[in-house]
Amino acid sequence: MTSSKIPDPPESQPRILRPRRAAPADAVRPTRAEINLEALRRNLRVVQRHAGGAKVWAVLKADGYGHGAPAVARTLERAGADGFCVALLEEGIELREAGITAPILVMGGYYNQAHEEVLARKLVPVVCDMGQVEGFARMVKGGSVPGPVDVHLKIDTGMARLGVTLAELPAFADRLAQVPEVRVTALMTHLACADAATPDELAAQMLRFDEATAQLARRGIRPSVRHAANSAALLRNEARLDAVRPGIAMFGVAPAASDAAAASELTLVMRVRTEIVSLRSVASGTPVGYGALWRAARDSVIATIPMGYADGLSRHLTNRGHVLVRGRRAPIVGAVSMDMSMIDVTDVPGVTLRDEAVVLGAQEGPLGRELITPDELAAHSGSIAWEILTSISRRVPRFYREP
């Protein structure tokens, strides 16, 4: 029998495939995410003020928190961001191919056999263990790249995810000192509880980070840059050090425990909108949607919008969330399905086919002005704002706006 299995590519030729994001020119549905680039620039200025002179390396992992990393990076680079952070090598490559020349830090620390690709793309690697250090050292010893290779070293101060622990650090530092092919130019850590009600755990992590810095210094390893602050720490004026790594704040969302004045300065960057494609009158008692999870308690008008959970509208919003129509809230009724959802527009006077329906963001209409935030959607769906933004799927085209 002839096998139909597609052979794996040779190990010497790694293949990186990325799904293609829907482009505005491909849009048939009225469903789209609008990205306000001026709001993005305003948020950068807010972050820069709170950074207190520290460099601002904007975190653009997960496709720029769902906003489209290449366009976001180009806007921020022109506006004065000092650099960018990504989680994956593929994300760094995407930014370089988009023409970004600023420093790009690859924080995930997973390079496998792609050490050479990291350096060829002029990306800055984060190392978390000695195996990664030795991988870069072998390249220098083999003559494929000039040395020393500059890296950032990650210290685990309480996240228990990646990084060298304080217990491992003395032995790690002794070995590192014997590897002249790799030079640690920066030291970093990841804060686990920066958005907690009190800064106690954050302070404890920073004390451990200081201890790690001192241990390395005693062994002759003195990085010139240290960085730790995420959006939450930055907006409560903690852990700013030499550089900061704001993520969600760049897109207009302030984590819990942020300084209230700073939070009020941020502007939501993404607005997700669609249009009503069907209207029908239903009698009292009529079931709506899969599983008849909602029944009309009165004679009602039900509208259908072409957006569902495959687009990022969580199924947990069933009978719980809202959509904005004509400047007024309309409840989501019945189960959110894969491609469509239904809303009750009985109390929206003048509603017609093709009326705009806003799932995330602000709408101003003849009946008023309303706003749906990522935090609201997260509260309804048992999630967090980060997941709400990054869940807007690639089949929803991003339209970039300059208001």
Secondary structure as GFF3:
##gff-version 3
##sequence-region A 1 403
A	DSSP	three_ten_helix	24	26	.	.	.	ID=ss1
A	DSSP	beta_strand	32	36	.	.	.	ID=ss2
A	DSSP	alpha_helix	37	51	.	.	.	ID=ss3
A	DSSP	beta_strand	55	59	.	.	.	ID=ss4
A	DSSP	alpha_helix	61	65	.	.	.	ID=ss5
A	DSSP	alpha_helix	69	79	.	.	.	ID=ss6
A	DSSP	beta_strand	83	86	.	.	.	ID=ss7
A	DSSP	alpha_helix	89	97	.	.	.	ID=ss8
A	DSSP	beta_strand	104	106	.	.	.	ID=ss9
A	DSSP	alpha_helix	115	120	.	.	.	ID=ss10
A	DSSP	beta_strand	124	127	.	.	.	ID=ss11
A	DSSP	alpha_helix	130	141	.	.	.	ID=ss12
A	DSSP	beta_strand	149	155	.	.	.	ID=ss13
A	DSSP	alpha_helix	169	176	.	.	.	ID=ss14
A	DSSP	beta_strand	182	189	.	.	.	ID=ss15
A	DSSP	alpha_helix	200	218	.	.	.	ID=ss16
A	DSSP	beta_strand	225	229	.	.	.	ID=ss17
A	DSSP	alpha_helix	231	234	.	.	.	ID=ss18
A	DSSP	beta_strand	243	244	.	.	.	ID=ss19
A	DSSP	three_ten_helix	248	251	.	.	.	ID=ss20
A	DSSP	alpha_helix	260	265	.	.	.	ID=ss21
A	DSSP	beta_strand	270	275	.	.	.	ID=ss22
A	DSSP	beta_strand	278	282	.	.	.	ID=ss23
A	DSSP	beta_strand	287	288	.	.	.	ID=ss24
A	DSSP	three_ten_helix	290	292	.	.	.	ID=ss25
A	DSSP	beta_strand	294	295	.	.	.	ID=ss26
A	DSSP	beta_strand	300	305	.	.	.	ID=ss27
A	DSSP	three_ten_helix	309	311	.	.	.	ID=ss28
A	DSSP	three_ten_helix	315	317	.	.	.	ID=ss29
A	DSSP	beta_strand	322	325	.	.	.	ID=ss30
A	DSSP	beta_strand	328	333	.	.	.	ID=ss31
A	DSSP	beta_strand	341	344	.	.	.	ID=ss32
A	DSSP	beta_strand	356	365	.	.	.	ID=ss33
A	DSSP	beta_strand	368	372	.	.	.	ID=ss34
A	DSSP	alpha_helix	374	381	.	.	.	ID=ss35
A	DSSP	alpha_helix	385	390	.	.	.	ID=ss36
A	DSSP	beta_strand	398	401	.	.	.	ID=ss37
###
